[in-house]
Amino acid sequence: MPAARGPRAWQRMLSGRRLDLLDPSPLDVEIEDIAHGLARVARWNGQTSGPYIFSVAQHSLLVEAIASQVDAALTPGARLFVLLHDAPEYVIGDMISPFKAVIGLTYKAVEERILSAVLLRFSLEGTNSQSLTKLTKRADRAAAFFEATRLAGFAQAEAEQFFGRPRFLPKDLDTMLTPASSEEVEHRFLARFRALTVE
């Protein structure tokens, strides 16, 4: 009788790659898979207004735009790091913060392993400095504030309590906060990735 196998811990991608969630290899990471997945993962568990979901890919584009506005001297590599800050969610989905708190450190450990593989795949493992991480978190919180108040039904005071209040308005904010089809967002995400990798 064959030995019993453990539970499957890998995700098959449309590219044909199989990404092991417990031991992800950079060789199994493809930007097309990331863009495709993130464009189909809903922020706020889908509880946003508009004809389409507001996806993690759109959020990532918004965060990168905000970070680039806050620090115009960011290198293309630093901007790419910001763009890919939520890349693990193409595999593990976007867990809302309250649920992450319930799950504890297990989710965070898997997320960090996948992000490390992504950064290594795109030669960004050395860009993860303390200052860049701090800027990414600041831009992420600003994006969350705008998403919460304009798309997810939060009152401004409530959003300020959870995310703080940004001291500026990003350029083209209305356009960036307009939910779009997954195909359009996937195209935008890939276009931005390619622009940053050829600069």
WOKACOR-V815841 format. One record per pair of residues at least 4 apart in sequence whose ideal C-beta (glycine too) atoms are under 6 Angstrom apart, sorted by the first residue. I is the first residue (numbers start at 1). GAP is how many residues later the second one is. D is the distance in Angstrom with one decimal. If there is no record, write none. Layout:
I&GAP&D ; I&GAP&D
//
This chain:
9&12&5.0 ; 9&13&4.9 ; 10&8&4.7 ; 10&10&4.7 ; 11&8&5.2 ; 11&80&5.2 ; 12&6&5.4 ; 13&4&4.5 ; 13&20&4.2 ; 15&15&4.7 ; 15&17&6.0 ; 15&18&5.2 ; 17&11&4.4 ; 17&13&5.9 ; 19&5&5.5 ; 19&9&4.7 ; 19&72&5.9 ; 20&4&5.6 ; 21&89&5.8 ; 24&89&5.7 ; 24&90&5.1 ; 24&93&3.9 ; 26&91&4.8 ; 26&94&4.2 ; 26&95&3.8 ; 29&88&5.6 ; 29&89&5.4 ; 29&92&4.0 ; 31&162&5.6 ; 34&4&6.0 ; 34&53&5.3 ; 34&56&4.7 ; 35&151&4.9 ; 35&154&4.4 ; 35&155&4.8 ; 36&150&5.7 ; 37&53&3.0 ; 38&18&4.4 ; 38&19&3.9 ; 38&52&5.0 ; 39&16&5.2 ; 39&18&4.2 ; 39&143&4.4 ; 39&146&4.3 ; 39&147&3.9 ; 40&142&5.0 ; 41&14&6.0 ; 41&15&4.5 ; 41&48&5.5 ; 41&52&5.8 ; 41&53&5.1 ; 42&4&4.0 ; 42&11&4.0 ; 43&11&4.9 ; 43&13&6.0 ; 43&16&5.3 ; 44&4&5.2 ; 44&108&4.6 ; 45&51&5.8 ; 46&7&5.6 ; 47&105&6.0 ; 48&6&4.6 ; 48&103&4.1 ; 48&104&5.3 ; 49&102&5.6 ; 50&129&3.8 ; 52&127&4.1 ; 52&128&5.9 ; 52&129&5.7 ; 54&4&5.6 ; 54&97&5.4 ; 54&125&4.7 ; 55&130&5.4 ; 56&30&5.4 ; 56&33&5.0 ; 56&38&5.2 ; 57&128&4.7 ; 57&132&4.5 ; 58&127&5.3 ; 59&84&5.9 ; 60&23&5.5 ; 60&26&5.5 ; 62&81&4.6 ; 62&114&4.8 ; 63&19&6.0 ; 63&76&4.7 ; 63&77&5.2 ; 63&80&4.8 ; 64&15&5.7 ; 64&18&4.6 ; 64&19&4.3 ; 65&105&5.8 ; 66&73&4.1 ; 66&76&5.3 ; 66&77&5.9 ; 66&104&5.0 ; 67&15&4.6 ; 67&68&5.5 ; 67&72&4.0 ; 68&6&5.6 ; 68&11&5.7 ; 69&101&5.7 ; 74&4&4.4 ; 74&5&5.1 ; 76&120&4.7 ; 76&123&4.0 ; 77&50&5.2 ; 78&49&5.8 ; 78&54&5.5 ; 79&117&5.4 ; 80&116&4.5 ; 81&43&5.2 ; 81&46&4.6 ; 82&54&5.1 ; 84&34&5.8 ; 85&51&5.1 ; 87&31&4.5 ; 88&4&5.7 ; 88&23&4.7 ; 88&26&3.8 ; 88&27&5.1 ; 89&4&5.9 ; 89&5&4.8 ; 91&23&5.9 ; 95&4&4.9 ; 95&5&5.0 ; 100&7&5.7 ; 103&4&4.5 ; 105&4&5.9 ; 119&5&4.3 ; 119&6&4.7 ; 120&5&4.9 ; 141&22&4.8 ; 141&23&5.7 ; 142&24&4.0 ; 144&4&5.9 ; 144&19&4.7 ; 145&14&5.1 ; 145&18&4.2 ; 145&21&5.7 ; 146&4&5.7 ; 147&4&5.1 ; 147&5&6.0 ; 148&4&4.8 ; 148&6&3.9 ; 148&11&4.3 ; 149&5&5.4 ; 149&7&5.5 ; 149&10&4.9 ; 150&27&5.3 ; 154&4&4.9 ; 154&5&4.3 ; 159&4&5.5 ; 160&5&4.6 ; 169&4&5.7 ; 172&4&5.7 ; 173&4&5.9 ; 180&4&4.4 ; 180&5&5.2 ; 182&4&6.0
//
